[in-house]
């Protein structure tokens, strides 16, 4: 692993709770969507590599927010 698992677990938990809340509130929307896009890519690559359909849909929606804005 690139970073220790205990630190990765805390970062993933915080980002899963904070980034969607920021998107709902309209604060740092593009940055939050990019963070969730990176997290989706990490989950796709390292955790569930066979779930590409679900992650592809999430990635497309998040990429649209990153590119077009809120």
VOGU-890539 format. One record per residue (C-alpha): z, x, y; residue in one letter; residue number from 1. Coordinates in Angstrom, 3 decimals. Layout:
z; x; y; r; k
Z; X; Y; A; NUM
...
% end
This chain:
z; x; y; r; k
0.000; 0.000; 0.000; X; 1
-0.655; 1.016; 3.552; X; 2
2.732; -0.178; 4.819; X; 3
5.959; -0.813; 2.901; X; 4
6.089; -4.260; 1.254; X; 5
9.285; -5.330; 3.013; X; 6
7.716; -4.688; 6.420; X; 7
4.460; -6.359; 5.376; X; 8
6.351; -9.468; 4.246; X; 9
8.143; -9.778; 7.575; X; 10
4.927; -9.250; 9.554; X; 11
3.068; -11.835; 7.484; X; 12
5.861; -14.390; 7.820; X; 13
6.169; -13.953; 11.563; X; 14
2.417; -14.085; 12.099; X; 15
2.037; -17.214; 9.926; X; 16
4.593; -19.014; 12.080; X; 17
3.978; -17.633; 15.569; X; 18
0.180; -17.369; 15.775; X; 19
-0.607; -21.009; 14.872; X; 20
2.106; -22.179; 17.285; X; 21
0.514; -20.131; 20.058; X; 22
-2.882; -21.634; 19.243; X; 23
-1.487; -25.174; 19.391; X; 24
0.152; -24.441; 22.735; X; 25
-3.048; -22.857; 24.034; X; 26
-1.438; -19.489; 24.724; X; 27
-3.347; -16.341; 23.757; X; 28
-5.655; -18.527; 21.682; X; 29
-8.395; -15.978; 21.042; X; 30
-5.920; -13.235; 20.252; X; 31
-3.976; -15.549; 17.937; X; 32
-7.154; -16.628; 16.169; X; 33
-8.153; -12.986; 15.731; X; 34
-4.730; -12.193; 14.250; X; 35
-5.070; -15.070; 11.796; X; 36
-8.606; -13.910; 10.983; X; 37
-7.305; -10.437; 10.126; X; 38
-4.507; -11.939; 8.047; X; 39
-7.028; -14.129; 6.200; X; 40
-9.151; -11.068; 5.458; X; 41
-6.151; -9.154; 4.115; X; 42
-5.164; -12.080; 1.894; X; 43
-8.760; -12.385; 0.662; X; 44
-9.096; -8.705; -0.147; X; 45
-5.671; -7.880; -1.562; X; 46
-4.054; -11.114; -2.780; X; 47
-6.594; -13.774; -3.811; X; 48
-10.034; -12.175; -4.126; X; 49
-11.430; -15.149; -6.044; X; 50
-10.603; -17.688; -3.303; X; 51
-13.547; -16.707; -1.117; X; 52
-14.665; -20.299; -0.487; X; 53
-11.364; -21.341; 1.071; X; 54
-10.979; -18.117; 3.013; X; 55
-14.596; -18.298; 4.155; X; 56
-13.992; -21.727; 5.675; X; 57
-10.866; -20.508; 7.440; X; 58
-12.670; -17.391; 8.642; X; 59
-15.583; -19.417; 10.021; X; 60
-13.272; -21.725; 11.963; X; 61
-11.196; -18.849; 13.319; X; 62
-14.275; -16.839; 14.217; X; 63
-15.591; -19.794; 16.209; X; 64
-12.360; -19.878; 18.226; X; 65
-12.477; -16.110; 18.780; X; 66
-16.080; -16.226; 20.000; X; 67
-16.163; -19.533; 21.904; X; 68
-12.558; -19.801; 23.011; X; 69
-10.210; -22.753; 22.845; X; 70
% end
